[in-house]
Amino acid sequence: MKFAPIIQVKNQSIARVLIVALRAHGFHPLDPREGGLPGVPNLFGPEGFIVEVPEDEVADATLLATDLLKDMQGSAP
């Protein structure tokens, strides 16, 4: 099964919330990949964490993830 990225966020906590929400809606996202070192949240670049789903779920999962991200950012103080 091939996976494709649907969204990229800088905060690992937000990536985890998106993954849980996607799973709750029946999607099959990959778990976020860590940099491999304790205390280093992202060894591979400053852009953040990429959320990936199977290629056949990309269109619908992208819509859900972007809407959820907008809602989370809109509720920030």
C-alpha positions in Angstrom: 0.0 0.0 0.0 1.4 3.4 -1.0 1.0 6.4 1.3 0.9 10.1 0.3 1.2 13.2 2.4 -1.9 15.2 3.0 -0.8 18.0 5.4 2.3 19.2 7.2 2.2 20.9 10.7 5.0 22.3 12.8 3.6 21.0 16.1 3.8 17.3 16.9 0.9 17.5 19.2 -1.3 18.9 16.4 -0.1 16.1 14.1 -1.1 13.5 16.7 -4.6 15.1 17.2 -5.1 15.1 13.4 -4.1 11.4 13.2 -6.5 10.4 16.0 -9.3 12.4 14.3 -8.6 10.8 10.9 -8.7 7.3 12.5 -11.9 8.1 14.2 -13.4 9.0 10.8 -12.3 5.7 9.3 -9.0 6.8 7.6 -5.7 4.9 8.0 -2.9 7.5 8.6 0.7 6.5 9.5 2.0 7.3 12.9 4.3 10.4 12.9 8.0 9.6 12.4 10.3 10.9 15.1 13.8 12.2 14.6 15.2 9.3 16.6 16.9 11.3 19.4 15.3 12.2 22.7 14.5 15.9 22.9 14.8 16.4 19.2 11.2 16.8 17.9 12.1 16.8 14.2 15.6 15.9 12.9 14.7 16.2 9.2 13.8 19.9 8.9 12.0 22.9 10.2 8.8 22.4 8.2 7.3 20.0 10.8 5.5 16.7 10.8 3.9 15.2 7.7 0.6 13.3 8.0 0.3 10.6 5.4 -2.6 8.3 4.4 -3.1 5.6 1.8 -3.3 7.1 -1.7 -6.9 6.1 -2.2 -7.9 8.2 0.9 -6.0 11.3 0.0 -8.8 13.5 -1.3 -11.3 13.0 1.5 -8.6 12.9 4.3 -7.1 16.2 3.0 -10.5 17.9 3.3 -11.0 16.6 6.8 -7.5 17.4 8.0 -7.5 21.0 6.6 -10.9 21.7 8.1 -9.8 20.3 11.5 -6.6 22.4 11.4 -8.6 25.6 10.6 -10.8 24.9 13.6 -7.9 24.3 15.9 -6.1 27.4 14.8 -9.3 29.5 15.1 -9.7 28.5 18.7 -6.3 29.6 19.7 -6.2 32.7 22.1 
